[in-house]
């Protein structure tokens, strides 16, 4: 399994861009990188997924360097409602999935 | 939202009693997962299923068993509940093989007294 390492917590202010980096040195060739957001008392919610280079959707961007040993989730112009825990997940592609989450990054957005 | 229903949403039980949590999906997805979440530990995989009657252990499977007799249902059983199994349990389903994002249910809060 590709283990992941993220910062435990981050602080930001409304309107700023937030970048959360995840390290995954043992990523396998066929693994995808997926990010989730979790609010208190809710299940995690899918944000974005990528394999290489850059992926962008309506809420975030995901940057993946050529060696794929890390990835960065970028949240543009955060608001108070972006306060949550963010998880980076790297998939195991062996025909049977055993996905394990890391400890996540707790993002606190202040006014 | 993906059609995932967890039941019950809350349960209080006594040490030593058996408990079964149910996850029901309406999406006909092949992969289903059970996670537990405790303060300071993030989400930890208990068991997962890659098809009917096909299951495997996750990183914290001791004290838990699972069954999947139908595509839509994935049951998690605590044969003899202990206080260390007090937690929030999340079920998830996978949209696509291998690379599909996970969609989570709203969780079951279990308290073992």
Boltz contact constraints between the chains, C-beta under 6 A:
constraints:
  - contact:
      token1: [A, 32]
      token2: [B, 99]
      max_distance: 6.0
  - contact:
      token1: [A, 34]
      token2: [B, 101]
      max_distance: 6.0
  - contact:
      token1: [A, 43]
      token2: [B, 90]
      max_distance: 6.0
  - contact:
      token1: [A, 43]
      token2: [B, 104]
      max_distance: 6.0
  - contact:
      token1: [A, 43]
      token2: [B, 105]
      max_distance: 6.0
  - contact:
      token1: [A, 43]
      token2: [B, 106]
      max_distance: 6.0
  - contact:
      token1: [A, 43]
      token2: [B, 107]
      max_distance: 6.0
  - contact:
      token1: [A, 44]
      token2: [B, 104]
      max_distance: 6.0
  - contact:
      token1: [A, 46]
      token2: [B, 101]
      max_distance: 6.0
  - contact:
      token1: [A, 49]
      token2: [B, 101]
      max_distance: 6.0
  - contact:
      token1: [A, 93]
      token2: [B, 98]
      max_distance: 6.0
  - contact:
      token1: [A, 96]
      token2: [B, 50]
      max_distance: 6.0
  - contact:
      token1: [A, 97]
      token2: [B, 31]
      max_distance: 6.0
  - contact:
      token1: [A, 100]
      token2: [B, 45]
      max_distance: 6.0
  - contact:
      token1: [A, 100]
      token2: [B, 59]
      max_distance: 6.0
  - contact:
      token1: [A, 101]
      token2: [B, 42]
      max_distance: 6.0
  - contact:
      token1: [A, 101]
      token2: [B, 43]
      max_distance: 6.0
  - contact:
      token1: [A, 103]
      token2: [B, 42]
      max_distance: 6.0
  - contact:
      token1: [A, 104]
      token2: [B, 42]
      max_distance: 6.0
